């Protein structure tokens, strides 16, 4: 028989001890006669399916709407009821079947005969349920009892029940105060073992008692007296005097304030006071983790519902009259608020961030991220990362809706870029974080396609118009060409001595190049236009001269991504600008050293050879082969020369074939048409070669001369061919007219 179904959420505890939302459904309870236990069936709202759970392990009632239990080792489950009445109904049903008191927050499975026989060999089993009197002289006995049960799940359950039914916890904490007054160190050491063992019982019902307002500080006090320490720790002094609770905006809800205090102190117990659990103890505190988790969920929900409170927070955060110290507290509060939101389930987290967006979180960040206070900027960056991680589209939409100012520096993305550029950390930790956020924002992969097909086009156009010049400003400033040099020629890459040798500057430029390389891979048209207009690759290749090899590699990687696209527009740009020169100079300067720079440059030329990029091969062989032919430890450059020679042979064969096809043509215009077709033809019918023909004027002089030489040879051979044709004179034509009706027209013949 099953009862009325109640709406619940199902949670499972993952390997990181975090609760995952498995979905929403309706639960019904059934008594299974064969198993002599209660079964809960949850039917999911989405597809109507969900596994059936048979409860052969104890359950815990948590915060009036949660039932938590363990299905197996390392597999905990929880049901979160939408209504308390539904939770109470199911809980009473479980207790009724198991013969337990519904007033208790924990159930105990009946122990079958085989289990009883298994524990008969354990001496003094009765001590598991009959606790010794709570007296100073019995503390050692109590400590031994508590520590002895931790290895047995069933004995832990029995001890937890005994502690709850007799109100034993409060008696122990009262005894702690007595021992501390008389400085009974031995008793205090035993109390440490007792309280630590009770925590390891991993029972929510016990935590509710131990972490209540009138007990938690005594629990912390017991945990100060670790027998392994010469002197006790002063955790209570820290929690009461050093750690101050700051209400940036007064919290009028006493329940909310109490929940915040409790969560902080329990988190302190878990993270600071309790030692790191051993391999055998790692599951003992899973319920403590759950206790903190659900507390945070409740705090966020209560704050989110208080719109007056949050409105006041953002009003003061953006008010120019707010003092710096006050603003620092407000930003830290919002940061912690966002951190707590990570405990929410996806749908609740969506509502949370939408609430923040409606309250003006992004305009507020635009103000505080530009402030001089390092702590404020760091906290604002963390808040911004939460928003970008949640919804890049929300941030992009806000940015594009900002009123266009004459000064682009006020735009949010430009503020972020400036923070990245101006990071004072020698290791550029903040800059690395901001660079990752920028990459997320400009990544087309997370731009909406179904609901807003224009987001990619509109945002990238906006970014390249208003933001890209801010991003590349340090790069352009540190790679200025030395225009005053007498040796400076067109296509030269000589550089001003200010080429970055400072390590921090080199790191920054490496980050910028990493972002630009990402743009080359994902943005195609926009970045191509920007590179061409700014002659950006030439400026980047200046960094091949840097003494920092990692920066030279970043510059080379940028060029490698461009060549990897096999785009003829890029290829002509490289050829016309003679942009292989700094790369080959770096290879020659590296000498015989076998290092990463050497391998990366060789790989670049190997790619060109393998992919048979004809225009680049011709340019490299024509202009640089003499400098490279001595490199014989790899066959790359000989292979390039071989490709080049093969291409010349194919061109000659095509030339001869074209002449043979034209030898019977009488009309000179027909020959001209065949010549034009030959010039427009392409060995491999490659679109890139067609583009190369249309824009041949952009090629380098060497490559142009190569093509002109071929045209000249064609013209000479054509003239010779026409001269060999023996056409009839006038008399012959008359004879031909007389015989026209008697014989077919004769073809021209080649003179012998």
C-alpha positions as CSV (number, residue, x, y, z in Angstrom):
1,X,0.0,0.0,0.0
2,X,1.3,3.5,-0.9
3,X,0.3,6.8,0.5
4,X,-0.1,10.3,-1.0
5,X,2.8,11.4,-3.1
6,X,4.7,14.5,-2.0
7,X,6.9,16.8,-4.1
8,X,10.7,16.5,-3.3
9,X,14.1,17.2,-4.7
10,X,16.6,14.3,-4.8
11,X,20.3,15.0,-3.9
12,X,23.3,12.7,-4.1
13,X,26.7,13.4,-2.4
14,X,29.5,13.4,-5.0
15,X,33.2,12.5,-4.5
16,X,34.0,16.1,-3.6
17,X,31.5,15.9,-0.8
18,X,29.2,18.3,-2.5
19,X,25.5,17.7,-3.1
20,X,24.3,17.3,-6.7
21,X,20.7,17.9,-7.7
22,X,19.4,14.8,-9.3
23,X,16.0,16.2,-10.2
24,X,12.5,16.9,-8.8
25,X,9.7,14.4,-8.4
26,X,7.0,13.0,-6.2
27,X,7.7,10.5,-3.4
28,X,5.5,7.8,-2.1
29,X,6.3,5.2,0.7
30,X,5.6,1.5,0.7
31,X,6.2,-1.2,3.2
32,X,8.1,-4.2,1.6
33,X,7.0,-7.4,3.4
34,X,9.9,-9.4,2.0
35,X,12.5,-7.0,3.2
36,X,10.6,-6.0,6.4
37,X,11.5,-2.4,5.6
38,X,10.2,0.8,4.1
39,X,10.7,1.7,0.5
40,X,10.4,5.1,-1.0
41,X,9.6,5.5,-4.7
42,X,10.4,8.8,-6.4
43,X,8.8,9.4,-9.8
44,X,10.7,12.2,-11.6
45,X,8.6,15.0,-13.1
46,X,10.7,15.0,-16.3
47,X,10.5,11.4,-17.5
48,X,8.6,9.6,-14.8
49,X,11.6,7.5,-13.9
50,X,13.8,7.3,-10.8
51,X,15.5,4.5,-8.9
52,X,13.6,2.9,-6.0
53,X,15.5,3.2,-2.7
54,X,15.2,0.5,0.0
55,X,16.2,1.8,3.4
56,X,18.2,-0.8,5.3
57,X,20.3,1.9,6.9
58,X,19.4,4.5,9.5
59,X,17.9,7.8,8.3
60,X,18.2,11.3,9.8
61,X,15.7,14.1,9.8
62,X,17.4,17.4,9.0
63,X,16.0,21.0,9.3
64,X,12.4,19.7,9.3
65,X,12.3,19.2,5.5
66,X,15.3,17.0,4.8
67,X,15.7,13.2,5.2
68,X,19.3,12.0,4.7
69,X,20.6,8.5,4.6
70,X,23.4,6.3,3.2
71,X,22.6,3.8,0.5
72,X,26.1,2.3,0.6
73,X,29.7,3.3,1.3
74,X,30.5,6.7,-0.3
75,X,26.9,7.0,-1.6
76,X,24.7,9.4,0.5
77,X,21.2,10.4,-0.6
78,X,18.9,13.2,0.6
79,X,15.3,14.1,0.0
80,X,14.4,17.8,0.3
81,X,10.6,18.2,0.7
82,X,8.8,21.2,-0.7
83,X,6.5,21.3,2.4
84,X,7.2,20.4,6.0
85,X,3.9,18.6,6.2
86,X,5.0,16.2,3.4
87,X,8.3,15.5,5.2
88,X,6.5,14.9,8.5
89,X,4.1,12.4,6.9
90,X,6.9,10.4,5.3
91,X,9.0,10.5,8.5
92,X,6.1,9.2,10.6
93,X,5.5,6.5,8.1
94,X,9.1,5.3,8.3
95,X,9.1,5.5,12.1
96,X,5.8,3.6,12.3
97,X,7.2,0.7,10.3
98,X,10.5,0.6,12.2
99,X,8.8,1.0,15.6
100,X,10.6,4.2,16.4
101,X,9.6,7.4,18.1
102,X,8.8,10.1,15.4
103,X,9.9,12.8,17.8
104,X,13.5,11.6,17.4
105,X,15.5,12.9,14.4
106,X,17.2,9.5,13.8
107,X,15.9,6.0,13.0
108,X,17.5,2.6,13.6
109,X,17.2,-0.4,11.4
110,X,16.2,-3.6,13.2
111,X,19.2,-5.9,13.7
112,X,18.5,-9.4,12.3
113,X,19.7,-12.5,14.1
114,X,22.7,-12.9,11.9
115,X,23.9,-9.5,12.8
116,X,23.4,-10.1,16.5
117,X,25.4,-13.3,16.3
118,X,28.2,-11.4,14.5
119,X,28.5,-9.0,17.5
120,X,28.2,-11.6,20.2
121,X,32.0,-11.9,20.3
122,X,32.4,-8.2,21.3
123,X,32.7,-7.9,25.0
124,X,30.5,-5.7,27.1
125,X,28.1,-5.0,24.3
126,X,25.6,-3.5,26.8
127,X,27.9,-0.5,27.3
128,X,26.9,0.7,23.8
129,X,23.4,1.6,25.0
130,X,23.9,2.0,28.8
131,X,26.1,5.2,29.1
132,X,28.1,5.6,32.3
133,X,27.0,8.4,34.6
134,X,28.2,11.8,33.5
135,X,30.8,12.4,36.2
136,X,34.4,13.6,36.3
137,X,35.6,10.2,37.5
138,X,34.0,8.4,34.6
139,X,35.3,10.6,31.8
140,X,38.0,8.1,30.8
141,X,35.4,5.3,30.6
142,X,33.1,7.5,28.5
143,X,36.0,8.4,26.1
144,X,37.0,4.7,25.7
145,X,33.4,3.9,24.9
146,X,33.0,6.6,22.3
147,X,36.3,5.8,20.5
148,X,35.6,2.1,20.5
149,X,32.3,2.3,18.5
150,X,33.7,4.3,15.6
151,X,34.8,1.2,13.7
152,X,31.3,-0.3,13.7
153,X,28.4,1.4,11.9
154,X,25.8,-0.4,14.0
155,X,27.4,0.5,17.3
156,X,27.7,4.1,16.2
157,X,24.0,4.1,15.6
158,X,23.2,2.7,19.0
159,X,25.5,5.2,20.7
160,X,23.9,8.1,18.8
161,X,20.5,7.0,19.9
162,X,21.6,6.8,23.5
163,X,23.2,10.2,23.5
164,X,20.0,11.7,22.1
165,X,17.5,10.0,24.3
166,X,19.2,10.8,27.6
167,X,20.2,14.4,26.8
168,X,23.8,13.4,27.4
169,X,25.5,16.0,25.2
170,X,24.4,19.0,27.4
171,X,25.5,17.1,30.5
172,X,28.9,16.5,29.1
173,X,29.3,20.2,28.1
174,X,28.2,21.2,31.7
175,X,30.9,18.9,33.0
176,X,33.4,20.6,30.7
177,X,32.8,24.0,32.4
178,X,33.4,22.3,35.8
179,X,36.7,20.7,34.7
180,X,37.9,24.0,33.2
181,X,37.2,25.9,36.4
182,X,39.2,23.4,38.5
183,X,41.8,23.0,35.8
184,X,41.3,19.3,35.5
185,X,43.6,18.8,32.5
186,X,43.2,15.0,32.4
187,X,39.4,15.4,32.4
188,X,39.7,18.1,29.7
189,X,41.8,15.7,27.5
190,X,39.2,13.0,27.9
191,X,36.5,15.5,26.9
192,X,38.4,16.4,23.8
193,X,38.3,12.7,22.8
194,X,34.7,12.4,23.6
195,X,33.5,15.5,21.7
196,X,35.7,14.6,18.7
197,X,34.3,11.1,18.7
198,X,30.7,12.4,18.9
199,X,31.4,14.5,15.9
200,X,32.6,11.5,14.0
201,X,29.3,9.7,14.7
202,X,28.2,11.8,11.8
203,X,24.6,12.4,12.9
204,X,22.7,15.5,12.0
205,X,20.5,15.2,15.1
206,X,23.5,15.4,17.3
207,X,24.9,18.4,15.3
208,X,21.6,20.3,15.9
209,X,22.3,20.1,19.6
210,X,26.0,20.6,19.6
211,X,25.9,23.6,17.3
212,X,23.0,25.4,19.0
213,X,23.7,28.9,20.4
214,X,24.0,27.7,24.0
215,X,26.3,24.7,23.2
216,X,28.6,25.5,20.3
217,X,31.2,27.6,22.2
218,X,31.6,24.8,24.8
219,X,32.1,22.3,22.0
220,X,34.9,24.6,20.6
221,X,36.3,24.8,24.2
222,X,36.5,21.0,24.4
223,X,38.3,20.8,21.1
224,X,40.9,23.2,22.4
225,X,42.4,20.6,24.8
226,X,44.0,18.3,22.3
227,X,46.2,15.9,24.4
228,X,48.9,16.1,21.7
229,X,49.4,19.8,22.4
230,X,51.6,21.2,25.2
231,X,49.3,24.3,25.5
232,X,45.6,24.4,24.5
233,X,44.6,26.5,21.5
234,X,42.7,29.7,21.9
235,X,39.9,29.1,19.4
236,X,37.2,30.7,21.6
237,X,39.2,33.8,22.0
238,X,39.6,34.1,18.2
239,X,35.9,33.5,17.6
240,X,34.7,36.0,20.2
241,X,37.3,38.7,20.0
242,X,39.3,38.5,16.8
243,X,36.6,37.4,14.4
244,X,34.2,40.3,14.2
245,X,30.8,40.0,12.5
246,X,30.3,43.1,10.4
247,X,26.9,44.1,9.3
248,X,27.5,46.3,6.3
249,X,23.7,46.8,6.3
250,X,21.9,46.0,9.6
251,X,20.2,42.6,9.5
252,X,16.9,42.8,11.3
253,X,16.0,39.1,11.0
254,X,17.3,37.5,14.1
255,X,17.0,34.0,12.7
256,X,19.1,35.0,9.7
257,X,21.8,36.5,12.0
258,X,21.9,33.4,14.1
259,X,22.2,31.1,11.0
260,X,25.1,33.2,9.7
261,X,26.9,33.0,13.1
262,X,26.3,29.3,13.3
263,X,27.6,28.6,9.8
264,X,30.8,30.6,10.3
265,X,31.6,28.8,13.6
266,X,30.8,25.3,12.2
267,X,32.9,26.0,9.1
268,X,35.7,27.1,11.5
269,X,35.4,23.8,13.4
270,X,35.6,21.8,10.2
271,X,38.4,23.7,8.5
272,X,40.6,24.8,11.4
273,X,40.0,22.9,14.6
274,X,39.4,19.3,13.5
275,X,42.5,17.5,12.2
276,X,42.5,16.4,8.6
277,X,40.7,13.0,8.5
278,X,42.7,9.9,7.7
279,X,41.8,7.6,4.9
280,X,39.7,5.6,7.4
281,X,37.9,8.7,8.7
282,X,37.2,10.6,5.5
283,X,33.5,9.6,5.5
284,X,33.0,10.3,9.2
285,X,32.2,14.0,8.6
286,X,30.0,13.9,5.5
287,X,27.0,14.9,7.5
288,X,28.9,17.9,8.9
289,X,29.6,19.0,5.3
290,X,25.9,18.6,4.5
291,X,25.0,20.7,7.6
292,X,27.2,23.6,6.3
293,X,25.9,23.2,2.8
294,X,22.2,23.4,3.7
295,X,22.9,26.3,6.1
296,X,24.5,28.3,3.2
297,X,21.5,27.5,1.0
298,X,19.2,28.8,3.6
299,X,21.2,32.0,4.2
300,X,21.3,32.8,0.5
301,X,17.6,32.2,0.1
302,X,16.7,34.4,3.1
303,X,19.0,37.2,1.9
304,X,17.7,37.0,-1.7
305,X,14.1,37.3,-0.5
306,X,15.0,40.5,1.4
307,X,15.0,42.9,-1.6
308,X,15.2,46.0,0.7
309,X,18.4,44.8,2.1
310,X,20.1,44.1,-1.2
311,X,18.8,47.3,-2.7
312,X,20.5,49.3,0.1
313,X,23.7,47.3,-0.4
314,X,24.1,48.3,-4.1
315,X,22.9,51.9,-3.4
316,X,25.8,52.4,-0.9
317,X,28.3,50.5,-3.0
318,X,27.9,53.0,-5.9
319,X,27.4,56.1,-3.8
320,X,30.4,58.5,-4.2
321,X,29.9,59.6,-0.6
322,X,30.5,56.1,0.8
323,X,33.8,55.9,2.7
324,X,36.5,53.6,1.3
325,X,36.4,51.3,4.3
326,X,32.7,50.9,4.1
327,X,32.9,50.2,0.4
328,X,35.5,47.6,1.0
329,X,33.2,45.8,3.4
330,X,30.3,46.0,1.0
331,X,32.3,44.5,-1.8
332,X,33.6,41.7,0.4
333,X,30.0,41.0,1.5
334,X,28.8,40.7,-2.2
335,X,31.8,38.5,-2.9
336,X,31.0,36.2,0.0
337,X,27.3,36.3,-1.0
338,X,28.2,35.1,-4.5
339,X,30.5,32.4,-3.1
340,X,27.6,31.1,-1.0
341,X,25.4,31.0,-4.1
342,X,27.6,28.2,-5.5
343,X,25.8,25.9,-3.1
344,X,22.5,26.6,-4.9
345,X,21.0,24.3,-7.5
346,X,21.1,25.5,-11.1
347,X,17.6,26.8,-11.3
348,X,17.9,28.7,-7.9
349,X,21.3,30.0,-9.0
350,X,19.8,31.4,-12.1
351,X,17.2,33.3,-10.1
352,X,19.9,34.5,-7.7
353,X,22.1,36.0,-10.5
354,X,19.1,37.5,-12.3
355,X,18.2,39.2,-9.0
356,X,21.7,40.7,-8.8
357,X,21.6,41.8,-12.4
358,X,18.3,43.6,-11.9
359,X,19.7,45.3,-8.8
360,X,22.6,46.7,-10.9
361,X,25.6,44.4,-10.1
362,X,27.4,45.1,-13.4
363,X,27.2,49.0,-13.3
364,X,28.5,48.7,-9.7
365,X,31.4,46.5,-10.8
366,X,32.2,49.0,-13.5
367,X,32.8,51.6,-10.7
368,X,34.6,49.6,-8.1
369,X,36.9,47.7,-10.5
370,X,38.4,51.1,-11.5
371,X,39.2,52.1,-7.9
372,X,42.7,52.4,-6.5
373,X,42.1,50.1,-3.5
374,X,43.7,46.8,-4.3
375,X,41.5,44.8,-2.0
376,X,38.3,46.3,-3.5
377,X,39.6,45.5,-7.0
378,X,40.5,42.0,-6.1
379,X,37.1,41.3,-4.6
380,X,35.4,42.9,-7.6
381,X,37.3,40.7,-9.9
382,X,36.1,37.6,-8.0
383,X,32.5,38.8,-8.3
384,X,33.0,39.5,-12.0
385,X,34.3,35.9,-12.5
386,X,31.2,34.5,-10.8
387,X,29.0,36.5,-13.3
388,X,31.0,35.5,-16.4
389,X,31.0,31.9,-15.3
390,X,27.3,32.0,-14.8
391,X,26.3,33.8,-18.0
392,X,28.7,35.4,-20.5
393,X,25.8,36.5,-22.6
394,X,24.4,38.5,-19.7
395,X,27.7,40.4,-19.4
396,X,28.0,40.9,-23.2
397,X,24.4,42.2,-23.4
398,X,25.1,44.8,-20.7
399,X,28.4,45.9,-22.3
400,X,26.7,46.5,-25.7
401,X,23.9,48.4,-24.1
402,X,26.3,50.8,-22.3
403,X,26.0,54.4,-23.6
404,X,28.9,55.1,-26.0
405,X,31.2,57.6,-24.5
406,X,33.9,59.7,-26.2
407,X,36.3,58.0,-23.8
408,X,36.3,54.2,-24.3
409,X,38.0,53.7,-21.0
410,X,34.7,53.8,-19.1
411,X,33.4,50.6,-20.8
412,X,33.3,47.6,-18.5
413,X,35.5,45.4,-20.8
414,X,38.1,48.1,-21.1
415,X,38.1,48.5,-17.4
416,X,38.8,44.8,-17.1
417,X,41.6,45.0,-19.8
418,X,43.2,47.9,-18.0
419,X,43.2,46.0,-14.7
420,X,44.9,43.1,-16.5
421,X,47.5,45.4,-18.0
422,X,48.1,47.3,-14.7
423,X,48.4,44.2,-12.5
424,X,51.1,45.0,-9.9
425,X,51.6,41.3,-8.9
426,X,55.0,40.2,-10.1
427,X,53.5,36.8,-11.1
428,X,50.5,38.5,-12.7
429,X,48.1,36.3,-10.9
430,X,45.2,38.7,-11.3
431,X,46.1,39.3,-15.0
432,X,45.9,35.6,-15.7
433,X,42.5,35.4,-14.1
434,X,41.2,38.4,-16.1
435,X,42.7,37.1,-19.3
436,X,40.7,33.9,-18.8
437,X,37.5,35.9,-18.3
438,X,38.1,37.9,-21.4
439,X,38.7,34.8,-23.4
440,X,35.3,33.4,-22.2
441,X,33.6,36.6,-23.2
442,X,35.0,36.7,-26.7
443,X,34.6,32.9,-27.3
444,X,32.1,32.4,-30.1
445,X,31.4,28.9,-28.8
446,X,29.4,30.2,-25.9
447,X,27.6,32.9,-27.8
448,X,23.9,32.2,-28.3
449,X,22.8,31.0,-31.7
450,X,19.3,29.8,-31.2
451,X,17.6,32.8,-29.5
452,X,19.9,35.6,-30.7
453,X,21.7,34.8,-34.0
454,X,23.2,38.2,-34.2
455,X,25.1,38.1,-30.8
456,X,28.3,36.9,-32.3
457,X,28.4,39.5,-35.1
458,X,27.3,42.4,-33.0
459,X,29.5,41.7,-30.0
460,X,32.7,41.0,-32.1
461,X,32.1,44.2,-34.1
462,X,31.7,46.0,-30.8
463,X,34.9,44.5,-29.3
464,X,37.1,45.2,-32.3
465,X,35.8,48.7,-32.6
466,X,36.0,49.8,-28.9
467,X,38.2,47.4,-27.1
468,X,40.9,45.8,-29.3
469,X,43.0,48.9,-29.4
470,X,43.1,48.9,-25.6
471,X,44.2,45.3,-25.5
472,X,47.0,45.7,-28.1
473,X,48.3,49.0,-26.8
474,X,51.1,47.5,-24.6
475,X,52.2,45.3,-27.5
476,X,52.4,48.1,-30.0
477,X,54.1,50.4,-27.5
478,X,56.9,47.8,-26.8
479,X,57.5,46.9,-30.5
480,X,57.8,50.4,-32.0
481,X,59.9,50.4,-35.2
482,X,63.1,52.4,-35.2
483,X,62.2,54.8,-38.0
484,X,65.3,56.9,-37.4
485,X,67.7,54.1,-38.3
486,X,69.7,54.7,-41.5
487,X,69.5,51.0,-42.3
488,X,65.8,50.9,-42.0
489,X,64.3,49.7,-45.3
490,X,60.8,48.7,-46.4
491,X,60.0,45.3,-44.9
492,X,62.7,45.5,-42.3
493,X,62.0,44.4,-38.7
494,X,64.7,46.4,-36.9
495,X,63.4,47.4,-33.5
496,X,63.9,50.1,-31.0
497,X,66.1,49.1,-28.0
498,X,63.0,49.4,-25.8
499,X,62.0,45.8,-26.9
500,X,60.8,44.4,-23.6
501,X,63.5,42.9,-21.5
502,X,61.6,43.4,-18.2
503,X,60.3,40.0,-17.1
504,X,56.9,41.3,-15.9
505,X,56.4,43.2,-19.1
506,X,57.3,40.1,-21.1
507,X,54.8,38.0,-19.1
508,X,52.1,40.6,-19.9
509,X,52.9,40.6,-23.6
510,X,52.8,36.8,-23.6
511,X,49.3,36.9,-22.1
512,X,48.2,39.4,-24.7
513,X,49.6,37.2,-27.5
514,X,47.8,34.2,-26.1
515,X,44.6,36.1,-26.3
516,X,45.3,37.3,-29.9
517,X,46.2,33.8,-30.9
518,X,42.8,32.7,-29.6
519,X,41.3,35.4,-31.8
520,X,43.1,34.2,-34.9
521,X,41.7,30.7,-34.3
522,X,38.1,31.7,-33.6
523,X,37.3,35.1,-35.1
524,X,38.6,34.9,-38.7
525,X,37.3,38.0,-40.5
526,X,37.5,40.5,-37.6
527,X,41.0,39.6,-36.6
528,X,42.2,39.3,-40.2
529,X,41.1,42.9,-40.9
530,X,42.7,44.1,-37.8
531,X,46.0,42.4,-38.5
532,X,46.1,43.7,-42.0
533,X,45.2,47.3,-41.0
534,X,47.6,47.5,-38.1
535,X,50.4,45.4,-39.7
536,X,50.2,43.5,-36.5
537,X,52.2,40.4,-37.4
538,X,55.3,42.5,-38.2
539,X,55.0,44.1,-34.7
540,X,54.5,40.7,-33.0
541,X,57.6,39.3,-34.8
542,X,59.7,42.0,-33.3
543,X,59.4,40.0,-30.1
544,X,61.5,37.2,-31.7
545,X,64.4,39.4,-30.6
546,X,63.4,39.2,-26.9
547,X,65.9,37.6,-24.5
548,X,62.9,35.8,-23.0
549,X,62.5,32.6,-25.0
550,X,58.9,32.1,-23.8
551,X,58.0,35.4,-25.3
552,X,59.7,34.6,-28.6
553,X,57.8,31.3,-28.7
554,X,54.5,33.2,-28.1
555,X,55.3,35.4,-31.1
556,X,56.1,32.4,-33.2
557,X,53.0,30.6,-32.1
558,X,50.9,33.6,-33.3
559,X,52.5,33.4,-36.8
560,X,52.1,29.6,-36.8
561,X,48.3,29.9,-36.2
562,X,48.0,32.4,-39.0
563,X,49.9,30.1,-41.4
564,X,47.9,27.1,-40.2
565,X,44.7,28.7,-41.6
566,X,46.2,28.3,-45.1
567,X,44.5,31.6,-46.1
568,X,46.0,33.1,-49.2
569,X,45.3,36.7,-48.0
570,X,47.4,36.0,-45.0
571,X,50.1,34.4,-47.2
572,X,50.3,37.4,-49.6
573,X,50.5,39.7,-46.5
574,X,53.5,37.6,-45.2
575,X,55.2,37.5,-48.6
576,X,54.8,41.2,-49.3
577,X,56.0,42.2,-45.8
578,X,59.0,39.7,-46.0
579,X,57.8,38.5,-42.6
580,X,59.8,35.2,-42.6
581,X,63.0,37.2,-42.1
582,X,62.8,37.6,-38.3
583,X,61.9,33.9,-38.0
584,X,64.8,32.8,-40.1
585,X,67.1,35.2,-38.3
586,X,66.0,33.7,-35.0
587,X,66.7,30.2,-36.3
588,X,70.2,31.2,-37.5
589,X,71.0,33.1,-34.3
590,X,70.0,30.0,-32.3
591,X,72.8,28.2,-34.0
592,X,73.2,24.5,-33.3
593,X,71.4,24.5,-30.0
594,X,68.6,21.9,-29.9
595,X,65.9,23.6,-27.9
596,X,62.2,24.4,-28.0
597,X,62.7,27.5,-30.2
598,X,64.6,25.5,-32.8
599,X,62.0,22.7,-32.8
600,X,59.1,25.2,-33.1
601,X,60.7,27.0,-36.1
602,X,61.5,23.7,-37.9
603,X,57.9,22.6,-37.3
604,X,56.6,25.8,-38.9
605,X,58.5,25.2,-42.1
606,X,57.7,21.5,-42.0
607,X,54.0,22.4,-42.0
608,X,54.4,24.6,-45.0
609,X,56.2,21.7,-46.8
610,X,53.7,19.0,-45.9
611,X,50.7,21.1,-46.7
612,X,52.4,22.2,-50.0
613,X,51.6,25.9,-49.6
614,X,53.0,26.9,-53.0
615,X,53.2,30.7,-52.6
616,X,55.1,30.5,-49.3
617,X,57.4,27.7,-50.7
618,X,58.3,29.8,-53.7
619,X,58.9,32.9,-51.5
620,X,61.1,31.0,-49.0
621,X,63.2,29.2,-51.6
622,X,63.6,32.3,-53.8
623,X,64.7,34.5,-50.9
624,X,66.2,32.4,-48.1
625,X,67.4,29.1,-49.5
626,X,71.0,30.1,-49.6
627,X,70.9,30.9,-45.9
628,X,69.1,27.6,-45.1
629,X,70.8,25.1,-47.4
630,X,73.5,24.4,-44.9
631,X,71.0,23.1,-42.3
632,X,71.2,19.4,-42.9
633,X,70.2,17.9,-39.5
634,X,66.6,17.9,-40.8
635,X,65.4,17.4,-44.4
636,X,62.8,20.2,-44.1
637,X,64.6,22.8,-46.2
638,X,65.8,20.3,-48.9
639,X,62.2,19.1,-49.0
640,X,61.0,22.7,-49.6
641,X,63.5,23.0,-52.5
642,X,62.3,19.7,-53.8
643,X,58.7,20.9,-53.7
644,X,59.8,24.1,-55.5
645,X,61.5,22.2,-58.3
646,X,58.6,19.9,-58.7
647,X,56.3,22.8,-59.1
648,X,58.6,24.3,-61.8
649,X,58.6,21.0,-63.7
650,X,54.8,20.8,-63.6
651,X,54.6,24.3,-64.9
652,X,56.9,23.5,-67.8
653,X,54.9,20.4,-68.6
654,X,51.7,22.4,-68.6
655,X,53.3,25.0,-70.8
656,X,54.3,22.4,-73.4
657,X,51.0,20.7,-73.3
658,X,49.3,24.0,-73.9
659,X,51.4,24.7,-77.0
660,X,50.6,21.3,-78.5
661,X,46.9,21.9,-78.0
662,X,47.1,25.2,-79.9
663,X,49.2,24.1,-83.0
664,X,46.2,23.7,-85.3
665,X,44.5,27.0,-84.5
666,X,44.4,29.6,-87.4
667,X,42.8,32.4,-85.4
668,X,45.3,34.4,-83.3
669,X,42.5,35.4,-80.9
670,X,41.9,31.7,-80.2
671,X,45.5,31.4,-79.2
672,X,45.2,34.4,-76.9
673,X,42.3,32.8,-75.2
674,X,44.2,29.6,-74.6
675,X,47.0,31.6,-73.2
676,X,44.7,33.4,-70.8
677,X,43.1,30.1,-69.8
678,X,46.6,28.7,-69.0
679,X,47.5,31.7,-66.9
680,X,44.3,31.4,-65.0
681,X,44.6,27.6,-64.6
682,X,45.9,25.9,-61.5
683,X,47.7,22.7,-61.0
684,X,45.4,21.4,-58.2
685,X,42.2,23.5,-59.0
686,X,42.9,25.2,-55.7
687,X,40.7,28.2,-54.8
688,X,43.7,29.8,-53.1
689,X,45.6,29.8,-56.5
690,X,42.7,31.5,-58.1
691,X,42.8,34.2,-55.5
692,X,46.5,34.4,-56.0
693,X,46.0,35.2,-59.8
694,X,43.4,37.9,-59.0
695,X,45.7,39.6,-56.6
696,X,49.0,38.9,-58.2
697,X,50.2,42.5,-57.8
698,X,50.6,41.9,-54.1
699,X,53.3,39.3,-54.5
700,X,56.9,40.1,-53.8
701,X,59.2,41.2,-56.7
702,X,61.0,37.8,-56.7
703,X,57.8,35.9,-57.1
704,X,56.4,38.4,-59.7
705,X,59.6,38.1,-61.8
706,X,59.2,34.3,-61.7
707,X,55.7,34.6,-63.2
708,X,56.8,37.2,-65.8
709,X,59.6,35.0,-66.9
710,X,57.1,32.3,-67.7
711,X,54.9,34.7,-69.6
712,X,57.9,35.8,-71.6
713,X,58.8,32.2,-72.5
714,X,55.2,31.6,-73.6
715,X,55.2,34.7,-75.8
716,X,58.5,33.7,-77.6
717,X,57.4,30.1,-78.2
718,X,54.0,31.3,-79.5
719,X,55.6,33.6,-82.0
720,X,57.9,30.9,-83.2
721,X,55.0,28.5,-83.6
722,X,53.0,31.0,-85.7
723,X,56.1,31.6,-87.9
724,X,56.3,27.9,-88.6
725,X,52.8,27.8,-90.2
726,X,52.9,27.8,-94.0
727,X,49.8,29.7,-95.1
728,X,48.8,29.7,-98.9
729,X,49.5,32.8,-101.1
730,X,46.8,34.5,-103.3
731,X,47.4,32.2,-106.3
732,X,46.9,29.1,-104.1
733,X,43.7,30.6,-102.8
734,X,42.3,30.9,-106.3
735,X,43.1,27.3,-106.9
736,X,41.5,26.3,-103.7
737,X,38.3,28.2,-104.7
738,X,38.1,26.2,-107.9
739,X,38.5,22.9,-106.1
740,X,36.3,23.8,-103.1
741,X,33.4,21.8,-104.2
742,X,35.5,18.8,-105.1
743,X,37.6,18.3,-102.0
744,X,37.7,19.2,-98.3
745,X,39.5,22.3,-97.1
746,X,43.2,21.6,-96.4
747,X,44.6,22.3,-93.0
748,X,47.7,24.5,-92.6
749,X,50.9,22.5,-92.5
750,X,54.0,22.9,-90.5
751,X,57.0,23.8,-92.8
752,X,59.7,21.2,-92.8
